[in-house]
Amino acid sequence: MEIKFTNDGDQPLVLSQVRGCCGTRIVDWPRTPVLPGEEGTINISFRLASRAHKVSRTVTVVSNNNSGASHYRIVGEVVERKFQQLDPAKS
């Protein structure tokens, strides 16, 4: 999964720390400054149980922006997969 962002400031954006909660793994994030107007990408991964359930994860990014830290919330729902039985007489 990717979190894409744009530096809409007028100074280079420097990410000093990126961390995920509860089993969210940070795969990669920009280690060099993201220049004004440019995009950056944070790659994350996490495992999902094979049963139906709701998902709520948070990724926290500490940077040199005015707020110091930004929180990205990932929400979703895992649904049970429905399999269609094929009629052997039609194959």
PyMOL commands that set and color helices and strands:
alter all, ss='L'
color gray80, all
select helices_A, chain A and resi 88-90
alter helices_A, ss='H'
color red, helices_A
select strands_A, chain A and resi 2-6+15-20+25-28+39-45+53-63+69-78
alter strands_A, ss='S'
color yellow, strands_A
deselect
rebuild
show_as cartoon
